[in-house]
Amino acid sequence: MKNTFTEKPKTAKSRSSFSRAVSNAARAELAAPFDWWLFTIMLTILAIGLVMVLSASGIVAEQVNGDKYYFFKRQLAFAALGGIALWAAALLPRHWLYRLQYPALFFALLLLLITLSPFAPAINGAKRWIPVGPISVQPMEFVKIALALYLAYFMSAKQDLIKTFSRGVIPPFAVTGLFCFLLLLQPDFGSAVVLAGILFFMCVAGGTRFVYLFFSLALACAGAMALAIASPYRLRRLLAFLDPFQDAHNTGYQLVQSLLAIGSGSFFGVGVGASKQKMFYLPEAHNDFIMAVLAEELGFVGVTVVMLLFALLFWRCYRIIMGQHNLRDRFTAFGLTTILVMGAVMNLAVVMGVAPPKGVPMPLMSYGGSNLLATMLCVGLLLNFSRTADPWTKSS
């Protein structure tokens, strides 16, 4: 069956038929229902995240800002802004979205260049934020979405070239490599790993030859090891990850405190608000290590519930992906889901000591406006794609 969205009509009559087909498809798309299961699960995780931000940040907020609700109120405002972005993305006409792959890519590149300019301050030795009035924007969160949109376009439009090296491998690797290079200049090694991961999984889904993926993965691992060895700070963090208790008061401190929080929670936890590790023992308790506080306060049961909710969220995303008939729709939904899955998995891996600390926030739960806004934007776009998924994806 011919795809009316990808075929180019050659005559005036066929162009008119093409326009009517696009118009009819757009109207049908707008009339189709959303995946309300996806929205409900997302809202539940967000509600739990807001409660945990309030619990984990109160002590620090009162000490530093004189208002124990400071971070909670800001997170609530970010959630409201994210809700607006979510519905705007869910209602965005698909053909408008598909005109944004290059503008979004260049805008993301511009934001990363601004972070490296004198206009962006250095915080803790890194230049990752752009001050905008009372808030700071972290461009990396939006770079992920821009890259996913571009890779989805490339993988769907270049299917006949995807197995060639010069035209199917070099362009997406070059674009991703440029962004990774700019992130390493900040420096932000963890975010560069995230972008490389998005590229890898998109290439796997797109059909890139295994031999190219194998050698690129080997080169990436060798490069990562070279960067770690060349930087004493990265090497110390890597060694601390392998045995955090060997240097529990310095490089292994954060991971040790995270493991102590998880262990203290036992089966049912110590109760919401009763965490001891959040009282200036565990750094970034309301940010990247919020799951450690949740494990301490709600225990194994609480962590299991949250992980099950994320598993259900990703299941709904998977069904939306598999329900798409248009190749670009499927690749775009896959890329957005990859962003969410990598964020959750990498955050849990760091908190539990399975991976070196990378500064990856937990989607929908960690404090931070940029991450929350970008995450809800991804969910909004997935809700958009849920309207064109097969009916069985919505009824089951």
MARDRENRO-356185 format. One record per residue (C-alpha): chain; x, y, z; residue number from 0. Coordinates in steps of 0.05 Angstrom, whole numbers, plus 32768, in hexadecimal, padded with zeros to 4 digits. Layout:
% MARDRENRO-356185
- A, X, Y, Z, NUM $
...
END
This chain:
% MARDRENRO-356185
- A, 8000, 8000, 8000, 0 $
- A, 801A, 8045, 7FED, 1 $
- A, 8028, 8077, 8025, 2 $
- A, 8006, 80B9, 8015, 3 $
- A, 8033, 80DD, 8046, 4 $
- A, 8075, 80CA, 8025, 5 $
- A, 8064, 80C6, 7FDC, 6 $
- A, 806A, 8105, 7FB3, 7 $
- A, 8031, 8111, 7F82, 8 $
- A, 8047, 8123, 7F3B, 9 $
- A, 800A, 8144, 7F1C, 10 $
- A, 7FDC, 817C, 7F31, 11 $
- A, 7FA3, 814B, 7F3A, 12 $
- A, 7FCE, 811C, 7F63, 13 $
- A, 7FE7, 8157, 7F8C, 14 $
- A, 7FA0, 816A, 7F9B, 15 $
- A, 7F90, 8123, 7FB0, 16 $
- A, 7FCF, 8122, 7FDA, 17 $
- A, 7FB9, 8162, 7FFE, 18 $
- A, 7F74, 8147, 800B, 19 $
- A, 7F92, 8106, 8026, 20 $
- A, 7FC0, 812D, 8055, 21 $
- A, 7F85, 8159, 806C, 22 $
- A, 7F58, 811D, 8078, 23 $
- A, 7F90, 80F9, 809D, 24 $
- A, 7F9C, 8136, 80C8, 25 $
- A, 7F52, 813C, 80DA, 26 $
- A, 7F4F, 80F2, 80EB, 27 $
- A, 7F8E, 80F9, 8115, 28 $
- A, 7F70, 8133, 813D, 29 $
- A, 7F2F, 810D, 8148, 30 $
- A, 7F51, 80CD, 8161, 31 $
- A, 7F54, 80C2, 81AD, 32 $
- A, 7F94, 80C5, 81D6, 33 $
- A, 7FB2, 808B, 81FD, 34 $
- A, 7F95, 80A0, 8240, 35 $
- A, 7FB9, 8066, 8263, 36 $
- A, 7FFB, 8086, 8250, 37 $
- A, 7FE4, 80C9, 826A, 38 $
- A, 7FC9, 80AC, 82AC, 39 $
- A, 8009, 8085, 82BA, 40 $
- A, 8033, 80C2, 82AB, 41 $
- A, 8008, 80ED, 82D9, 42 $
- A, 800F, 80B9, 8311, 43 $
- A, 805B, 80B8, 830C, 44 $
- A, 805C, 8104, 830A, 45 $
- A, 8032, 8108, 834A, 46 $
- A, 8061, 80D8, 836E, 47 $
- A, 809B, 8101, 8356, 48 $
- A, 807E, 8142, 8370, 49 $
- A, 8073, 8123, 83B5, 50 $
- A, 80BA, 8109, 83B6, 51 $
- A, 80D7, 814D, 83A0, 52 $
- A, 80B1, 816C, 83DA, 53 $
- A, 80CB, 8138, 840A, 54 $
- A, 8113, 8136, 83F1, 55 $
- A, 811E, 8181, 83E8, 56 $
- A, 80FC, 81A0, 8425, 57 $
- A, 8139, 819F, 8454, 58 $
- A, 8169, 81BB, 841F, 59 $
- A, 8136, 81EF, 8407, 60 $
- A, 812A, 8209, 844D, 61 $
- A, 8174, 820D, 845C, 62 $
- A, 8189, 822E, 841A, 63 $
- A, 814B, 8254, 8403, 64 $
- A, 8125, 825F, 8445, 65 $
- A, 80E7, 823C, 8428, 66 $
- A, 80E0, 81F1, 842F, 67 $
- A, 80AE, 81F2, 83F5, 68 $
- A, 80DD, 8217, 83C6, 69 $
- A, 80F1, 81DD, 8399, 70 $
- A, 80AB, 81BE, 839D, 71 $
- A, 8089, 81FD, 8385, 72 $
- A, 80BA, 8205, 834C, 73 $
- A, 80B0, 81BC, 8338, 74 $
- A, 8065, 81C6, 833A, 75 $
- A, 806C, 8202, 830C, 76 $
- A, 8099, 81DA, 82DD, 77 $
- A, 8064, 81A2, 82DD, 78 $
- A, 802F, 81D5, 82C9, 79 $
- A, 805A, 81EF, 8291, 80 $
- A, 8069, 81A8, 827C, 81 $
- A, 801F, 8199, 827A, 82 $
- A, 8015, 81D2, 8249, 83 $
- A, 804F, 81B7, 821E, 84 $
- A, 8032, 8170, 8223, 85 $
- A, 7FEE, 8184, 8208, 86 $
- A, 800C, 81B1, 81D2, 87 $
- A, 8036, 8177, 81BA, 88 $
- A, 7FFB, 8147, 81BE, 89 $
- A, 7FD1, 8174, 8192, 90 $
- A, 8008, 8189, 8162, 91 $
- A, 7FF8, 8176, 811A, 92 $
- A, 8029, 8141, 8105, 93 $
- A, 803F, 8164, 80C5, 94 $
- A, 8053, 81A0, 80EF, 95 $
- A, 807E, 8174, 811C, 96 $
- A, 80A1, 8156, 80E0, 97 $
- A, 80B8, 819A, 80C7, 98 $
- A, 80DF, 81A5, 8107, 99 $
- A, 8117, 8171, 8102, 100 $
- A, 814B, 81A2, 80E7, 101 $
- A, 8134, 81E2, 810B, 102 $
- A, 8133, 81BB, 814D, 103 $
- A, 8178, 819F, 813E, 104 $
- A, 8196, 81E3, 812F, 105 $
- A, 8173, 8203, 816B, 106 $
- A, 818F, 81CC, 8199, 107 $
- A, 81D4, 81D8, 817B, 108 $
- A, 81CD, 8222, 8189, 109 $
- A, 81BA, 8216, 81D1, 110 $
- A, 81F6, 81EA, 81DD, 111 $
- A, 8223, 821F, 81BF, 112 $
- A, 8205, 8253, 81EE, 113 $
- A, 8216, 8227, 822A, 114 $
- A, 825F, 822A, 8214, 115 $
- A, 825E, 8275, 820C, 116 $
- A, 826D, 82AA, 8242, 117 $
- A, 8221, 82B5, 8249, 118 $
- A, 821A, 8272, 826E, 119 $
- A, 8236, 826D, 82B5, 120 $
- A, 8260, 8232, 82CD, 121 $
- A, 823F, 820B, 8305, 122 $
- A, 8268, 81D7, 8329, 123 $
- A, 829C, 81DC, 82F3, 124 $
- A, 826C, 81CE, 82B9, 125 $
- A, 8247, 81FB, 8288, 126 $
- A, 8206, 81D6, 827C, 127 $
- A, 81D1, 820A, 828A, 128 $
- A, 81B7, 824A, 826A, 129 $
- A, 819A, 827D, 829C, 130 $
- A, 8156, 8297, 8287, 131 $
- A, 813C, 82C6, 82BC, 132 $
- A, 812F, 82A1, 82FD, 133 $
- A, 813B, 825C, 82DE, 134 $
- A, 8173, 8238, 82BA, 135 $
- A, 8166, 820F, 827B, 136 $
- A, 818E, 81D0, 826E, 137 $
- A, 8192, 81C9, 8222, 138 $
- A, 81A6, 8180, 8224, 139 $
- A, 815E, 816C, 8236, 140 $
- A, 8145, 8189, 81F4, 141 $
- A, 8181, 8172, 81CC, 142 $
- A, 816A, 812A, 81D8, 143 $
- A, 8125, 8139, 81B9, 144 $
- A, 8143, 815F, 817E, 145 $
- A, 8174, 8125, 8170, 146 $
- A, 813C, 80F1, 8174, 147 $
- A, 8111, 8118, 8142, 148 $
- A, 814C, 811E, 8112, 149 $
- A, 8160, 80D5, 8118, 150 $
- A, 8118, 80BF, 810E, 151 $
- A, 8115, 80E8, 80CE, 152 $
- A, 8157, 80CD, 80B6, 153 $
- A, 8148, 8084, 80C4, 154 $
- A, 8104, 8087, 80A2, 155 $
- A, 8118, 80B2, 8066, 156 $
- A, 815A, 808F, 8057, 157 $
- A, 8145, 8046, 805E, 158 $
- A, 8162, 8036, 801A, 159 $
- A, 81A6, 8052, 8030, 160 $
- A, 81A7, 803F, 8079, 161 $
- A, 81D4, 8002, 806F, 162 $
- A, 8209, 802B, 804A, 163 $
- A, 8242, 804A, 8070, 164 $
- A, 824C, 808D, 804D, 165 $
- A, 8203, 80A2, 8049, 166 $
- A, 81E1, 8076, 807D, 167 $
- A, 8212, 8078, 80B7, 168 $
- A, 823E, 80B6, 80B2, 169 $
- A, 8206, 80EC, 80B3, 170 $
- A, 81E2, 80D6, 80F4, 171 $
- A, 8224, 80C5, 8116, 172 $
- A, 8242, 8108, 8102, 173 $
- A, 8206, 8130, 811D, 174 $
- A, 8205, 8109, 815E, 175 $
- A, 8251, 810D, 8164, 176 $
- A, 824D, 8159, 815E, 177 $
- A, 821B, 815E, 8197, 178 $
- A, 8244, 812D, 81C1, 179 $
- A, 8283, 8157, 81B5, 180 $
- A, 8260, 8197, 81CC, 181 $
- A, 8246, 8172, 820A, 182 $
- A, 828C, 8159, 821B, 183 $
- A, 82A5, 81A2, 8218, 184 $
- A, 8274, 81B6, 824F, 185 $
- A, 828A, 8181, 8269, 186 $
- A, 824E, 8151, 826D, 187 $
- A, 8266, 810B, 8260, 188 $
- A, 8225, 80EA, 8277, 189 $
- A, 81FA, 8111, 8246, 190 $
- A, 8228, 80FF, 820D, 191 $
- A, 821E, 80B6, 8220, 192 $
- A, 81D3, 80C0, 821E, 193 $
- A, 81D5, 80DD, 81D7, 194 $
- A, 8202, 80A5, 81C0, 195 $
- A, 81D0, 8074, 81DE, 196 $
- A, 8196, 8094, 81B8, 197 $
- A, 81BE, 808F, 8177, 198 $
- A, 81CF, 8046, 8184, 199 $
- A, 8188, 8030, 8191, 200 $
- A, 816C, 8059, 8157, 201 $
- A, 81A0, 8039, 8129, 202 $
- A, 818D, 7FF4, 8142, 203 $
- A, 8143, 8002, 8134, 204 $
- A, 8154, 8023, 80F2, 205 $
- A, 8179, 7FE7, 80D6, 206 $
- A, 81C2, 7FFF, 80D7, 207 $
- A, 81F2, 7FC6, 80C8, 208 $
- A, 820A, 7FA2, 8106, 209 $
- A, 8253, 7FA8, 80F2, 210 $
- A, 824E, 7FF4, 80F2, 211 $
- A, 822C, 7FF4, 8136, 212 $
- A, 825F, 7FC4, 8153, 213 $
- A, 829B, 7FED, 813E, 214 $
- A, 827A, 802F, 8152, 215 $
- A, 826A, 8011, 8197, 216 $
- A, 82B1, 7FF9, 819F, 217 $
- A, 82CD, 803D, 818C, 218 $
- A, 829C, 8060, 81BB, 219 $
- A, 82B2, 8033, 81F5, 220 $
- A, 82FB, 803F, 81E5, 221 $
- A, 82EF, 808A, 81E2, 222 $
- A, 82CA, 808A, 8224, 223 $
- A, 8303, 8064, 8245, 224 $
- A, 8335, 8094, 8228, 225 $
- A, 830E, 80D0, 8243, 226 $
- A, 8309, 80AF, 8287, 227 $
- A, 8353, 80A1, 828A, 228 $
- A, 8366, 80E6, 8270, 229 $
- A, 833B, 8108, 82A5, 230 $
- A, 8350, 80F9, 82ED, 231 $
- A, 830B, 810F, 8305, 232 $
- A, 82E6, 80DF, 82D8, 233 $
- A, 8316, 80A7, 82E9, 234 $
- A, 830B, 80B2, 8334, 235 $
- A, 82C0, 80AF, 832A, 236 $
- A, 82C6, 806F, 8302, 237 $
- A, 82F1, 804F, 8338, 238 $
- A, 82C2, 8068, 836E, 239 $
- A, 8288, 8047, 834A, 240 $
- A, 82AC, 8005, 834A, 241 $
- A, 82B8, 8008, 8395, 242 $
- A, 8296, 8046, 83B4, 243 $
- A, 82A4, 8031, 83FC, 244 $
- A, 82EF, 8035, 83EF, 245 $
- A, 82EA, 8081, 83ED, 246 $
- A, 82A7, 808A, 8410, 247 $
- A, 82B6, 80D1, 8428, 248 $
- A, 82CC, 80ED, 83E4, 249 $
- A, 82C0, 80D2, 839E, 250 $
- A, 8293, 8099, 83B5, 251 $
- A, 826B, 80C4, 83E6, 252 $
- A, 822D, 80D0, 83BD, 253 $
- A, 8225, 8087, 83A8, 254 $
- A, 8232, 806E, 83EF, 255 $
- A, 81FB, 809D, 840A, 256 $
- A, 81CC, 8085, 83D3, 257 $
- A, 81D8, 803C, 83E5, 258 $
- A, 81CE, 804C, 842F, 259 $
- A, 818C, 806D, 841F, 260 $
- A, 8175, 8031, 83F6, 261 $
- A, 818B, 8000, 842C, 262 $
- A, 8169, 8028, 8463, 263 $
- A, 8126, 8024, 8440, 264 $
- A, 8121, 7FD8, 8449, 265 $
- A, 80DE, 7FBC, 8431, 266 $
- A, 80AA, 7FF1, 8443, 267 $
- A, 80D7, 802E, 844E, 268 $
- A, 80DD, 805F, 8488, 269 $
- A, 80A1, 8088, 8472, 270 $
- A, 8096, 80C4, 8445, 271 $
- A, 80BE, 80FF, 845F, 272 $
- A, 80E7, 80D6, 8490, 273 $
- A, 8126, 80CD, 8466, 274 $
- A, 8167, 80DA, 848B, 275 $
- A, 8194, 80DA, 844E, 276 $
- A, 8172, 8117, 8430, 277 $
- A, 8189, 8140, 846D, 278 $
- A, 81C9, 8159, 844B, 279 $
- A, 81E7, 8113, 8446, 280 $
- A, 81D2, 8101, 83FF, 281 $
- A, 81E5, 8136, 83CC, 282 $
- A, 81B1, 8145, 8395, 283 $
- A, 817C, 8120, 83BD, 284 $
- A, 8143, 8143, 8399, 285 $
- A, 8166, 8140, 8355, 286 $
- A, 818B, 8104, 8338, 287 $
- A, 8186, 80DA, 8378, 288 $
- A, 813D, 80E3, 8387, 289 $
- A, 8132, 8098, 837E, 290 $
- A, 8161, 808B, 83B8, 291 $
- A, 8135, 80B6, 83E5, 292 $
- A, 80F7, 8093, 83CB, 293 $
- A, 8118, 8050, 83DB, 294 $
- A, 8127, 8067, 8422, 295 $
- A, 80E2, 8083, 842F, 296 $
- A, 80B6, 8051, 840A, 297 $
- A, 80E4, 8015, 840A, 298 $
- A, 80E6, 7FDB, 83D9, 299 $
- A, 809A, 7FDE, 83D1, 300 $
- A, 809C, 8027, 83BC, 301 $
- A, 80D5, 801D, 838B, 302 $
- A, 80B2, 7FE1, 836D, 303 $
- A, 8071, 8008, 8363, 304 $
- A, 8097, 8041, 8340, 305 $
- A, 80BD, 8010, 8314, 306 $
- A, 807C, 7FEC, 8301, 307 $
- A, 805E, 802F, 82EE, 308 $
- A, 8099, 803F, 82C1, 309 $
- A, 8094, 7FF9, 82A3, 310 $
- A, 804A, 8006, 8293, 311 $
- A, 805C, 804A, 8276, 312 $
- A, 8090, 802A, 8248, 313 $
- A, 805F, 7FF3, 8236, 314 $
- A, 802D, 8026, 821E, 315 $
- A, 8064, 8049, 81F7, 316 $
- A, 8078, 8007, 81D7, 317 $
- A, 8030, 7FF9, 81C1, 318 $
- A, 802C, 803F, 81A3, 319 $
- A, 806D, 8033, 817D, 320 $
- A, 8055, 7FF0, 8162, 321 $
- A, 8012, 800D, 814F, 322 $
- A, 802F, 803F, 811D, 323 $
- A, 8028, 8031, 80D3, 324 $
- A, 8052, 806B, 80BA, 325 $
- A, 809C, 805C, 80C1, 326 $
- A, 80AF, 80A2, 80D7, 327 $
- A, 8079, 80A1, 810C, 328 $
- A, 8094, 805F, 8127, 329 $
- A, 80DC, 8077, 8129, 330 $
- A, 80CA, 80B9, 814A, 331 $
- A, 80A0, 8096, 8180, 332 $
- A, 80DA, 8065, 818A, 333 $
- A, 810C, 809D, 8193, 334 $
- A, 80E1, 80C2, 81C5, 335 $
- A, 80D6, 8081, 81EC, 336 $
- A, 8121, 8074, 81EC, 337 $
- A, 812C, 80B7, 820D, 338 $
- A, 80FD, 80A5, 8246, 339 $
- A, 8116, 805E, 824F, 340 $
- A, 8160, 8073, 824F, 341 $
- A, 8152, 80A9, 8283, 342 $
- A, 812F, 807A, 82B3, 343 $
- A, 815F, 803F, 82AA, 344 $
- A, 819E, 8069, 82B0, 345 $
- A, 8185, 808E, 82ED, 346 $
- A, 8173, 804E, 8311, 347 $
- A, 81B6, 802F, 82FD, 348 $
- A, 81DC, 806A, 831B, 349 $
- A, 81B3, 806D, 835B, 350 $
- A, 81BC, 8023, 8368, 351 $
- A, 8206, 8024, 8357, 352 $
- A, 8200, 7FFB, 8317, 353 $
- A, 821D, 8033, 82EC, 354 $
- A, 824D, 806D, 82FA, 355 $
- A, 822B, 80AF, 830F, 356 $
- A, 8216, 80D5, 82D0, 357 $
- A, 81E6, 810A, 82E8, 358 $
- A, 81AA, 80ED, 82C4, 359 $
- A, 8167, 8102, 82E4, 360 $
- A, 812D, 80D3, 82EE, 361 $
- A, 80F6, 80E6, 82BC, 362 $
- A, 80B8, 8106, 82DC, 363 $
- A, 80D5, 80FF, 8322, 364 $
- A, 8118, 8124, 832A, 365 $
- A, 8116, 816F, 8338, 366 $
- A, 8126, 8199, 82FB, 367 $
- A, 80FD, 81C2, 82CA, 368 $
- A, 8122, 81B2, 828A, 369 $
- A, 811E, 8166, 8294, 370 $
- A, 80D6, 8168, 82AA, 371 $
- A, 80C1, 8194, 8270, 372 $
- A, 80E7, 8169, 823D, 373 $
- A, 80CB, 8129, 825A, 374 $
- A, 8083, 8142, 8258, 375 $
- A, 8090, 815A, 8211, 376 $
- A, 80A5, 8113, 81FE, 377 $
- A, 8066, 80F6, 821E, 378 $
- A, 803B, 812A, 81FA, 379 $
- A, 8059, 8116, 81B7, 380 $
- A, 804E, 80CC, 81C8, 381 $
- A, 8005, 80DE, 81D8, 382 $
- A, 8003, 80FE, 8193, 383 $
- A, 801B, 80BE, 8173, 384 $
- A, 7FEA, 8095, 819C, 385 $
- A, 7FB2, 80B3, 8172, 386 $
- A, 7FCC, 8091, 8133, 387 $
- A, 7FDD, 804F, 8154, 388 $
- A, 7FB4, 8010, 8145, 389 $
- A, 7F75, 800C, 816F, 390 $
- A, 7F8E, 7FCF, 8194, 391 $
- A, 7FC6, 7FFA, 81B3, 392 $
- A, 7F92, 8025, 81D6, 393 $
- A, 7F5F, 7FF2, 81EC, 394 $
- A, 7F8F, 7FC2, 820F, 395 $
END
